[in-house]
Structures are given as C-alpha cells and as structure tokens.
Amino acid sequence: MIKVNSALQQDKIIDLLNNLNDENIHFTYHEKEGISLLFETNADDLEKAAKIAKSAIKNQSWGSILYFQVVSV
C-alpha cells in the first residue's frame, strides 16, 4: 500500500492513479485519512510503486506545482 499526502487535487490524484498502469503496476484507491489518500497496489516493491506514482503526479500539468508526498506503508 502507498500513501499520497496532498491537501489539493485529491480527486485528480485518485483518478490518475486508479487509471495508471506503468510497468504492470496498478493502483486502487482504498480510503482517505485526513489529507492522506491510501492506495492498494499489486507491486512487490513498494518503494518502486511510490516512485512511479510520484512521477505520474509530477508529470501532470497540475501536479508540477503541487506540494505532495508519496510514501510506502
């Protein structure tokens, strides 16, 4: 599972990661805890999954200026 901490653009982050398929790694939105969004993933390497999610968010026009954090849990 990975956690995305972001106060803004949460709906866009959920939509982006739910539809992301990078290197056969998938994400499924699980729940929200305050400003944290939890996603389940099929990845064995959670650090790699977190890096893929972070890169995908940063590559969006709205993500390049967004303050957020992605961590494995």
HTML snippet that shows the backbone in 3Dmol.js (N, CA, C, O; Angstrom):
<script src="https://3Dmol.org/build/3Dmol-min.js"></script>
<div id="view" style="width:600px;height:400px;position:relative"></div>
<script>
const pdb = `
ATOM      1  N   MET A   1       0.842  -1.170   0.000  1.00  0.00           N
ATOM      2  CA  MET A   1       0.000   0.000   0.000  1.00  0.00           C
ATOM      3  C   MET A   1       0.894   1.243   0.000  1.00  0.00           C
ATOM      4  O   MET A   1       1.955   1.270   0.623  1.00  0.00           O
ATOM      5  N   ILE A   2       0.431   2.267  -0.717  1.00  0.00           N
ATOM      6  CA  ILE A   2       1.139   3.546  -0.707  1.00  0.00           C
ATOM      7  C   ILE A   2       0.196   4.623  -0.195  1.00  0.00           C
ATOM      8  O   ILE A   2      -1.026   4.480  -0.247  1.00  0.00           O
ATOM      9  N   LYS A   3       0.791   5.709   0.303  1.00  0.00           N
ATOM     10  CA  LYS A   3       0.027   6.835   0.817  1.00  0.00           C
ATOM     11  C   LYS A   3       0.473   8.091   0.083  1.00  0.00           C
ATOM     12  O   LYS A   3       1.667   8.367  -0.035  1.00  0.00           O
ATOM     13  N   VAL A   4      -0.503   8.846  -0.407  1.00  0.00           N
ATOM     14  CA  VAL A   4      -0.243  10.128  -1.047  1.00  0.00           C
ATOM     15  C   VAL A   4      -0.793  11.207  -0.117  1.00  0.00           C
ATOM     16  O   VAL A   4      -1.992  11.244   0.160  1.00  0.00           O
ATOM     17  N   ASN A   5       0.082  12.077   0.357  1.00  0.00           N
ATOM     18  CA  ASN A   5      -0.321  13.189   1.210  1.00  0.00           C
ATOM     19  C   ASN A   5      -0.420  14.442   0.353  1.00  0.00           C
ATOM     20  O   ASN A   5       0.576  14.925  -0.185  1.00  0.00           O
ATOM     21  N   SER A   6      -1.634  14.959   0.238  1.00  0.00           N
ATOM     22  CA  SER A   6      -1.855  16.174  -0.531  1.00  0.00           C
ATOM     23  C   SER A   6      -3.176  16.798  -0.094  1.00  0.00           C
ATOM     24  O   SER A   6      -4.197  16.115  -0.009  1.00  0.00           O
ATOM     25  N   ALA A   7      -3.149  18.091   0.181  1.00  0.00           N
ATOM     26  CA  ALA A   7      -4.371  18.785   0.570  1.00  0.00           C
ATOM     27  C   ALA A   7      -5.200  19.201  -0.643  1.00  0.00           C
ATOM     28  O   ALA A   7      -6.399  19.452  -0.520  1.00  0.00           O
ATOM     29  N   LEU A   8      -4.572  19.275  -1.802  1.00  0.00           N
ATOM     30  CA  LEU A   8      -5.237  19.747  -3.018  1.00  0.00           C
ATOM     31  C   LEU A   8      -5.248  18.676  -4.096  1.00  0.00           C
ATOM     32  O   LEU A   8      -4.442  17.746  -4.081  1.00  0.00           O
ATOM     33  N   GLN A   9      -6.168  18.823  -5.021  1.00  0.00           N
ATOM     34  CA  GLN A   9      -6.266  17.972  -6.220  1.00  0.00           C
ATOM     35  C   GLN A   9      -6.457  16.480  -5.886  1.00  0.00           C
ATOM     36  O   GLN A   9      -6.013  15.618  -6.644  1.00  0.00           O
ATOM     37  N   GLN A  10      -7.096  16.183  -4.789  1.00  0.00           N
ATOM     38  CA  GLN A  10      -7.251  14.780  -4.386  1.00  0.00           C
ATOM     39  C   GLN A  10      -8.066  13.972  -5.390  1.00  0.00           C
ATOM     40  O   GLN A  10      -7.722  12.826  -5.680  1.00  0.00           O
ATOM     41  N   ASP A  11      -9.140  14.550  -5.925  1.00  0.00           N
ATOM     42  CA  ASP A  11      -9.949  13.826  -6.908  1.00  0.00           C
ATOM     43  C   ASP A  11      -9.140  13.501  -8.160  1.00  0.00           C
ATOM     44  O   ASP A  11      -9.276  12.417  -8.728  1.00  0.00           O
ATOM     45  N   LYS A  12      -8.303  14.436  -8.586  1.00  0.00           N
ATOM     46  CA  LYS A  12      -7.473  14.200  -9.770  1.00  0.00           C
ATOM     47  C   LYS A  12      -6.416  13.135  -9.491  1.00  0.00           C
ATOM     48  O   LYS A  12      -6.117  12.322 -10.366  1.00  0.00           O
ATOM     49  N   ILE A  13      -5.851  13.129  -8.296  1.00  0.00           N
ATOM     50  CA  ILE A  13      -4.854  12.113  -7.934  1.00  0.00           C
ATOM     51  C   ILE A  13      -5.499  10.733  -7.915  1.00  0.00           C
ATOM     52  O   ILE A  13      -4.930   9.769  -8.427  1.00  0.00           O
ATOM     53  N   ILE A  14      -6.680  10.642  -7.328  1.00  0.00           N
ATOM     54  CA  ILE A  14      -7.388   9.350  -7.290  1.00  0.00           C
ATOM     55  C   ILE A  14      -7.660   8.854  -8.701  1.00  0.00           C
ATOM     56  O   ILE A  14      -7.398   7.692  -9.012  1.00  0.00           O
ATOM     57  N   ASP A  15      -8.182   9.725  -9.558  1.00  0.00           N
ATOM     58  CA  ASP A  15      -8.487   9.346 -10.937  1.00  0.00           C
ATOM     59  C   ASP A  15      -7.226   8.926 -11.689  1.00  0.00           C
ATOM     60  O   ASP A  15      -7.225   7.920 -12.399  1.00  0.00           O
ATOM     61  N   LEU A  16      -6.162   9.696 -11.530  1.00  0.00           N
ATOM     62  CA  LEU A  16      -4.904   9.399 -12.218  1.00  0.00           C
ATOM     63  C   LEU A  16      -4.362   8.026 -11.813  1.00  0.00           C
ATOM     64  O   LEU A  16      -4.063   7.194 -12.670  1.00  0.00           O
ATOM     65  N   LEU A  17      -4.238   7.796 -10.517  1.00  0.00           N
ATOM     66  CA  LEU A  17      -3.625   6.541 -10.069  1.00  0.00           C
ATOM     67  C   LEU A  17      -4.524   5.330 -10.299  1.00  0.00           C
ATOM     68  O   LEU A  17      -4.022   4.238 -10.564  1.00  0.00           O
ATOM     69  N   ASN A  18      -5.828   5.497 -10.204  1.00  0.00           N
ATOM     70  CA  ASN A  18      -6.738   4.378 -10.488  1.00  0.00           C
ATOM     71  C   ASN A  18      -6.622   3.918 -11.936  1.00  0.00           C
ATOM     72  O   ASN A  18      -6.847   2.745 -12.235  1.00  0.00           O
ATOM     73  N   ASN A  19      -6.272   4.832 -12.836  1.00  0.00           N
ATOM     74  CA  ASN A  19      -6.175   4.504 -14.259  1.00  0.00           C
ATOM     75  C   ASN A  19      -4.744   4.295 -14.739  1.00  0.00           C
ATOM     76  O   ASN A  19      -4.511   4.103 -15.932  1.00  0.00           O
ATOM     77  N   LEU A  20      -3.792   4.332 -13.821  1.00  0.00           N
ATOM     78  CA  LEU A  20      -2.381   4.199 -14.191  1.00  0.00           C
ATOM     79  C   LEU A  20      -1.985   2.725 -14.280  1.00  0.00           C
ATOM     80  O   LEU A  20      -2.322   1.924 -13.409  1.00  0.00           O
ATOM     81  N   ASN A  21      -1.272   2.389 -15.339  1.00  0.00           N
ATOM     82  CA  ASN A  21      -0.713   1.055 -15.498  1.00  0.00           C
ATOM     83  C   ASN A  21       0.697   1.238 -16.049  1.00  0.00           C
ATOM     84  O   ASN A  21       0.899   1.293 -17.262  1.00  0.00           O
ATOM     85  N   ASP A  22       1.654   1.330 -15.158  1.00  0.00           N
ATOM     86  CA  ASP A  22       3.039   1.575 -15.536  1.00  0.00           C
ATOM     87  C   ASP A  22       3.879   0.393 -15.077  1.00  0.00           C
ATOM     88  O   ASP A  22       3.895   0.063 -13.891  1.00  0.00           O
ATOM     89  N   GLU A  23       4.568  -0.237 -16.001  1.00  0.00           N
ATOM     90  CA  GLU A  23       5.400  -1.406 -15.700  1.00  0.00           C
ATOM     91  C   GLU A  23       4.577  -2.492 -15.020  1.00  0.00           C
ATOM     92  O   GLU A  23       5.056  -3.163 -14.106  1.00  0.00           O
ATOM     93  N   ASN A  24       3.320  -2.665 -15.477  1.00  0.00           N
ATOM     94  CA  ASN A  24       2.387  -3.650 -14.917  1.00  0.00           C
ATOM     95  C   ASN A  24       2.120  -3.437 -13.439  1.00  0.00           C
ATOM     96  O   ASN A  24       1.784  -4.385 -12.729  1.00  0.00           O
ATOM     97  N   ILE A  25       2.263  -2.215 -12.965  1.00  0.00           N
ATOM     98  CA  ILE A  25       1.929  -1.874 -11.584  1.00  0.00           C
ATOM     99  C   ILE A  25       0.625  -1.097 -11.609  1.00  0.00           C
ATOM    100  O   ILE A  25       0.502  -0.089 -12.305  1.00  0.00           O
ATOM    101  N   HIS A  26      -0.343  -1.573 -10.847  1.00  0.00           N
ATOM    102  CA  HIS A  26      -1.668  -0.975 -10.786  1.00  0.00           C
ATOM    103  C   HIS A  26      -1.906  -0.412  -9.392  1.00  0.00           C
ATOM    104  O   HIS A  26      -1.340  -0.890  -8.409  1.00  0.00           O
ATOM    105  N   PHE A  27      -2.750   0.605  -9.323  1.00  0.00           N
ATOM    106  CA  PHE A  27      -3.131   1.209  -8.055  1.00  0.00           C
ATOM    107  C   PHE A  27      -4.650   1.221  -7.948  1.00  0.00           C
ATOM    108  O   PHE A  27      -5.352   1.455  -8.931  1.00  0.00           O
ATOM    109  N   THR A  28      -5.143   0.968  -6.753  1.00  0.00           N
ATOM    110  CA  THR A  28      -6.579   1.007  -6.488  1.00  0.00           C
ATOM    111  C   THR A  28      -6.808   1.845  -5.241  1.00  0.00           C
ATOM    112  O   THR A  28      -6.255   1.563  -4.178  1.00  0.00           O
ATOM    113  N   TYR A  29      -7.629   2.880  -5.383  1.00  0.00           N
ATOM    114  CA  TYR A  29      -7.932   3.747  -4.254  1.00  0.00           C
ATOM    115  C   TYR A  29      -8.589   2.932  -3.149  1.00  0.00           C
ATOM    116  O   TYR A  29      -9.515   2.161  -3.398  1.00  0.00           O
ATOM    117  N   HIS A  30      -8.097   3.112  -1.916  1.00  0.00           N
ATOM    118  CA  HIS A  30      -8.613   2.358  -0.774  1.00  0.00           C
ATOM    119  C   HIS A  30      -9.426   3.249   0.155  1.00  0.00           C
ATOM    120  O   HIS A  30     -10.604   2.978   0.392  1.00  0.00           O
ATOM    121  N   GLU A  31      -8.815   4.310   0.686  1.00  0.00           N
ATOM    122  CA  GLU A  31      -9.543   5.198   1.584  1.00  0.00           C
ATOM    123  C   GLU A  31      -8.796   6.511   1.784  1.00  0.00           C
ATOM    124  O   GLU A  31      -7.640   6.666   1.391  1.00  0.00           O
ATOM    125  N   LYS A  32      -9.503   7.446   2.408  1.00  0.00           N
ATOM    126  CA  LYS A  32      -8.937   8.751   2.708  1.00  0.00           C
ATOM    127  C   LYS A  32      -8.828   8.893   4.225  1.00  0.00           C
ATOM    128  O   LYS A  32      -9.758   8.561   4.959  1.00  0.00           O
ATOM    129  N   GLU A  33      -7.676   9.393   4.682  1.00  0.00           N
ATOM    130  CA  GLU A  33      -7.452   9.682   6.099  1.00  0.00           C
ATOM    131  C   GLU A  33      -6.929  11.112   6.200  1.00  0.00           C
ATOM    132  O   GLU A  33      -5.734  11.347   6.026  1.00  0.00           O
ATOM    133  N   GLY A  34      -7.808  12.062   6.478  1.00  0.00           N
ATOM    134  CA  GLY A  34      -7.399  13.463   6.509  1.00  0.00           C
ATOM    135  C   GLY A  34      -6.954  13.913   5.130  1.00  0.00           C
ATOM    136  O   GLY A  34      -7.736  13.870   4.180  1.00  0.00           O
ATOM    137  N   ILE A  35      -5.699  14.348   5.010  1.00  0.00           N
ATOM    138  CA  ILE A  35      -5.176  14.748   3.696  1.00  0.00           C
ATOM    139  C   ILE A  35      -4.455  13.592   3.005  1.00  0.00           C
ATOM    140  O   ILE A  35      -3.865  13.778   1.941  1.00  0.00           O
ATOM    141  N   SER A  36      -4.498  12.411   3.598  1.00  0.00           N
ATOM    142  CA  SER A  36      -3.808  11.245   3.040  1.00  0.00           C
ATOM    143  C   SER A  36      -4.766  10.378   2.240  1.00  0.00           C
ATOM    144  O   SER A  36      -5.889  10.104   2.663  1.00  0.00           O
ATOM    145  N   LEU A  37      -4.297   9.956   1.079  1.00  0.00           N
ATOM    146  CA  LEU A  37      -5.031   9.026   0.234  1.00  0.00           C
ATOM    147  C   LEU A  37      -4.276   7.706   0.232  1.00  0.00           C
ATOM    148  O   LEU A  37      -3.081   7.679  -0.063  1.00  0.00           O
ATOM    149  N   LEU A  38      -4.957   6.612   0.559  1.00  0.00           N
ATOM    150  CA  LEU A  38      -4.321   5.301   0.580  1.00  0.00           C
ATOM    151  C   LEU A  38      -4.708   4.520  -0.660  1.00  0.00           C
ATOM    152  O   LEU A  38      -5.875   4.470  -1.049  1.00  0.00           O
ATOM    153  N   PHE A  39      -3.696   3.907  -1.278  1.00  0.00           N
ATOM    154  CA  PHE A  39      -3.901   3.120  -2.485  1.00  0.00           C
ATOM    155  C   PHE A  39      -3.295   1.731  -2.295  1.00  0.00           C
ATOM    156  O   PHE A  39      -2.172   1.591  -1.811  1.00  0.00           O
ATOM    157  N   GLU A  40      -4.050   0.717  -2.681  1.00  0.00           N
ATOM    158  CA  GLU A  40      -3.506  -0.633  -2.731  1.00  0.00           C
ATOM    159  C   GLU A  40      -2.788  -0.772  -4.062  1.00  0.00           C
ATOM    160  O   GLU A  40      -3.143  -0.121  -5.044  1.00  0.00           O
ATOM    161  N   THR A  41      -1.776  -1.627  -4.085  1.00  0.00           N
ATOM    162  CA  THR A  41      -1.031  -1.853  -5.320  1.00  0.00           C
ATOM    163  C   THR A  41      -0.651  -3.318  -5.434  1.00  0.00           C
ATOM    164  O   THR A  41      -0.538  -4.020  -4.429  1.00  0.00           O
ATOM    165  N   ASN A  42      -0.457  -3.771  -6.658  1.00  0.00           N
ATOM    166  CA  ASN A  42      -0.042  -5.151  -6.882  1.00  0.00           C
ATOM    167  C   ASN A  42       1.479  -5.286  -6.879  1.00  0.00           C
ATOM    168  O   ASN A  42       1.997  -6.384  -7.084  1.00  0.00           O
ATOM    169  N   ALA A  43       2.195  -4.202  -6.652  1.00  0.00           N
ATOM    170  CA  ALA A  43       3.667  -4.203  -6.710  1.00  0.00           C
ATOM    171  C   ALA A  43       4.259  -4.905  -5.496  1.00  0.00           C
ATOM    172  O   ALA A  43       3.786  -4.740  -4.371  1.00  0.00           O
ATOM    173  N   ASP A  44       5.294  -5.685  -5.743  1.00  0.00           N
ATOM    174  CA  ASP A  44       6.049  -6.308  -4.652  1.00  0.00           C
ATOM    175  C   ASP A  44       6.995  -5.289  -4.011  1.00  0.00           C
ATOM    176  O   ASP A  44       7.216  -5.305  -2.800  1.00  0.00           O
ATOM    177  N   ASP A  45       7.542  -4.417  -4.834  1.00  0.00           N
ATOM    178  CA  ASP A  45       8.471  -3.386  -4.373  1.00  0.00           C
ATOM    179  C   ASP A  45       7.685  -2.090  -4.162  1.00  0.00           C
ATOM    180  O   ASP A  45       7.406  -1.364  -5.116  1.00  0.00           O
ATOM    181  N   LEU A  46       7.335  -1.809  -2.917  1.00  0.00           N
ATOM    182  CA  LEU A  46       6.512  -0.638  -2.621  1.00  0.00           C
ATOM    183  C   LEU A  46       7.240   0.672  -2.859  1.00  0.00           C
ATOM    184  O   LEU A  46       6.612   1.676  -3.196  1.00  0.00           O
ATOM    185  N   GLU A  47       8.552   0.677  -2.690  1.00  0.00           N
ATOM    186  CA  GLU A  47       9.324   1.895  -2.965  1.00  0.00           C
ATOM    187  C   GLU A  47       9.264   2.236  -4.448  1.00  0.00           C
ATOM    188  O   GLU A  47       9.139   3.404  -4.815  1.00  0.00           O
ATOM    189  N   LYS A  48       9.353   1.227  -5.294  1.00  0.00           N
ATOM    190  CA  LYS A  48       9.254   1.436  -6.734  1.00  0.00           C
ATOM    191  C   LYS A  48       7.863   1.940  -7.102  1.00  0.00           C
ATOM    192  O   LYS A  48       7.725   2.833  -7.938  1.00  0.00           O
ATOM    193  N   ALA A  49       6.840   1.372  -6.483  1.00  0.00           N
ATOM    194  CA  ALA A  49       5.463   1.804  -6.735  1.00  0.00           C
ATOM    195  C   ALA A  49       5.278   3.259  -6.329  1.00  0.00           C
ATOM    196  O   ALA A  49       4.623   4.023  -7.037  1.00  0.00           O
ATOM    197  N   ALA A  50       5.852   3.648  -5.191  1.00  0.00           N
ATOM    198  CA  ALA A  50       5.752   5.032  -4.732  1.00  0.00           C
ATOM    199  C   ALA A  50       6.439   5.980  -5.714  1.00  0.00           C
ATOM    200  O   ALA A  50       5.927   7.066  -5.989  1.00  0.00           O
ATOM    201  N   LYS A  51       7.585   5.579  -6.241  1.00  0.00           N
ATOM    202  CA  LYS A  51       8.299   6.413  -7.211  1.00  0.00           C
ATOM    203  C   LYS A  51       7.496   6.568  -8.498  1.00  0.00           C
ATOM    204  O   LYS A  51       7.458   7.654  -9.077  1.00  0.00           O
ATOM    205  N   ILE A  52       6.859   5.498  -8.946  1.00  0.00           N
ATOM    206  CA  ILE A  52       6.040   5.548 -10.162  1.00  0.00           C
ATOM    207  C   ILE A  52       4.854   6.485  -9.952  1.00  0.00           C
ATOM    208  O   ILE A  52       4.537   7.292 -10.826  1.00  0.00           O
ATOM    209  N   ALA A  53       4.202   6.381  -8.804  1.00  0.00           N
ATOM    210  CA  ALA A  53       3.056   7.249  -8.508  1.00  0.00           C
ATOM    211  C   ALA A  53       3.493   8.707  -8.434  1.00  0.00           C
ATOM    212  O   ALA A  53       2.824   9.586  -8.977  1.00  0.00           O
ATOM    213  N   LYS A  54       4.607   8.963  -7.765  1.00  0.00           N
ATOM    214  CA  LYS A  54       5.105  10.335  -7.629  1.00  0.00           C
ATOM    215  C   LYS A  54       5.443  10.924  -9.002  1.00  0.00           C
ATOM    216  O   LYS A  54       5.109  12.075  -9.286  1.00  0.00           O
ATOM    217  N   SER A  55       6.091  10.149  -9.833  1.00  0.00           N
ATOM    218  CA  SER A  55       6.448  10.607 -11.171  1.00  0.00           C
ATOM    219  C   SER A  55       5.200  10.895 -12.005  1.00  0.00           C
ATOM    220  O   SER A  55       5.149  11.889 -12.729  1.00  0.00           O
ATOM    221  N   ALA A  56       4.205  10.035 -11.902  1.00  0.00           N
ATOM    222  CA  ALA A  56       2.972  10.222 -12.670  1.00  0.00           C
ATOM    223  C   ALA A  56       2.268  11.511 -12.256  1.00  0.00           C
ATOM    224  O   ALA A  56       1.752  12.238 -13.104  1.00  0.00           O
ATOM    225  N   ILE A  57       2.248  11.794 -10.963  1.00  0.00           N
ATOM    226  CA  ILE A  57       1.607  13.022 -10.477  1.00  0.00           C
ATOM    227  C   ILE A  57       2.398  14.246 -10.934  1.00  0.00           C
ATOM    228  O   ILE A  57       1.815  15.224 -11.401  1.00  0.00           O
ATOM    229  N   LYS A  58       3.727  14.193 -10.802  1.00  0.00           N
ATOM    230  CA  LYS A  58       4.562  15.329 -11.209  1.00  0.00           C
ATOM    231  C   LYS A  58       4.454  15.629 -12.702  1.00  0.00           C
ATOM    232  O   LYS A  58       4.617  16.778 -13.111  1.00  0.00           O
ATOM    233  N   ASN A  59       4.184  14.620 -13.514  1.00  0.00           N
ATOM    234  CA  ASN A  59       4.113  14.804 -14.959  1.00  0.00           C
ATOM    235  C   ASN A  59       2.808  15.429 -15.428  1.00  0.00           C
ATOM    236  O   ASN A  59       2.653  15.721 -16.614  1.00  0.00           O
ATOM    237  N   GLN A  60       1.866  15.638 -14.511  1.00  0.00           N
ATOM    238  CA  GLN A  60       0.613  16.292 -14.868  1.00  0.00           C
ATOM    239  C   GLN A  60       0.807  17.807 -14.827  1.00  0.00           C
ATOM    240  O   GLN A  60       1.647  18.311 -14.082  1.00  0.00           O
ATOM    241  N   SER A  61       0.033  18.522 -15.625  1.00  0.00           N
ATOM    242  CA  SER A  61       0.154  19.978 -15.629  1.00  0.00           C
ATOM    243  C   SER A  61      -0.173  20.559 -14.249  1.00  0.00           C
ATOM    244  O   SER A  61       0.455  21.528 -13.824  1.00  0.00           O
ATOM    245  N   TRP A  62      -1.128  19.986 -13.564  1.00  0.00           N
ATOM    246  CA  TRP A  62      -1.495  20.450 -12.229  1.00  0.00           C
ATOM    247  C   TRP A  62      -0.577  19.883 -11.154  1.00  0.00           C
ATOM    248  O   TRP A  62      -0.512  20.438 -10.057  1.00  0.00           O
ATOM    249  N   GLY A  63       0.131  18.803 -11.433  1.00  0.00           N
ATOM    250  CA  GLY A  63       0.984  18.147 -10.449  1.00  0.00           C
ATOM    251  C   GLY A  63       2.363  18.760 -10.318  1.00  0.00           C
ATOM    252  O   GLY A  63       3.022  18.614  -9.289  1.00  0.00           O
ATOM    253  N   SER A  64       2.795  19.441 -11.354  1.00  0.00           N
ATOM    254  CA  SER A  64       4.142  20.013 -11.322  1.00  0.00           C
ATOM    255  C   SER A  64       4.276  21.149 -10.311  1.00  0.00           C
ATOM    256  O   SER A  64       5.386  21.471  -9.888  1.00  0.00           O
ATOM    257  N   ILE A  65       3.157  21.758  -9.920  1.00  0.00           N
ATOM    258  CA  ILE A  65       3.201  22.849  -8.946  1.00  0.00           C
ATOM    259  C   ILE A  65       2.571  22.453  -7.610  1.00  0.00           C
ATOM    260  O   ILE A  65       2.427  23.280  -6.710  1.00  0.00           O
ATOM    261  N   LEU A  66       2.201  21.183  -7.496  1.00  0.00           N
ATOM    262  CA  LEU A  66       1.506  20.692  -6.312  1.00  0.00           C
ATOM    263  C   LEU A  66       2.492  20.261  -5.243  1.00  0.00           C
ATOM    264  O   LEU A  66       3.488  19.601  -5.540  1.00  0.00           O
ATOM    265  N   TYR A  67       2.215  20.634  -3.994  1.00  0.00           N
ATOM    266  CA  TYR A  67       3.018  20.145  -2.870  1.00  0.00           C
ATOM    267  C   TYR A  67       2.388  18.847  -2.392  1.00  0.00           C
ATOM    268  O   TYR A  67       1.250  18.847  -1.921  1.00  0.00           O
ATOM    269  N   PHE A  68       3.117  17.737  -2.508  1.00  0.00           N
ATOM    270  CA  PHE A  68       2.594  16.438  -2.103  1.00  0.00           C
ATOM    271  C   PHE A  68       3.740  15.514  -1.723  1.00  0.00           C
ATOM    272  O   PHE A  68       4.908  15.801  -1.984  1.00  0.00           O
ATOM    273  N   GLN A  69       3.381  14.413  -1.108  1.00  0.00           N
ATOM    274  CA  GLN A  69       4.363  13.415  -0.688  1.00  0.00           C
ATOM    275  C   GLN A  69       3.778  12.037  -0.982  1.00  0.00           C
ATOM    276  O   GLN A  69       2.585  11.811  -0.781  1.00  0.00           O
ATOM    277  N   VAL A  70       4.608  11.127  -1.453  1.00  0.00           N
ATOM    278  CA  VAL A  70       4.195   9.741  -1.682  1.00  0.00           C
ATOM    279  C   VAL A  70       5.137   8.832  -0.892  1.00  0.00           C
ATOM    280  O   VAL A  70       6.357   8.905  -1.042  1.00  0.00           O
ATOM    281  N   VAL A  71       4.558   7.981  -0.054  1.00  0.00           N
ATOM    282  CA  VAL A  71       5.350   7.067   0.768  1.00  0.00           C
ATOM    283  C   VAL A  71       4.722   5.675   0.731  1.00  0.00           C
ATOM    284  O   VAL A  71       3.527   5.527   0.475  1.00  0.00           O
ATOM    285  N   SER A  72       5.531   4.676   0.985  1.00  0.00           N
ATOM    286  CA  SER A  72       5.022   3.313   1.107  1.00  0.00           C
ATOM    287  C   SER A  72       4.638   3.069   2.559  1.00  0.00           C
ATOM    288  O   SER A  72       5.282   3.575   3.479  1.00  0.00           O
ATOM    289  N   VAL A  73       3.586   2.291   2.753  1.00  0.00           N
ATOM    290  CA  VAL A  73       3.133   1.961   4.114  1.00  0.00           C
ATOM    291  C   VAL A  73       2.908   0.465   4.254  1.00  0.00           C
ATOM    292  O   VAL A  73       2.526  -0.004   5.326  1.00  0.00           O
TER     293      VAL A  73
END
`;
const viewer = $3Dmol.createViewer("view");
viewer.addModel(pdb, "pdb");
viewer.setStyle({}, {cartoon: {color: "spectrum"}});
viewer.zoomTo();
viewer.render();
</script>
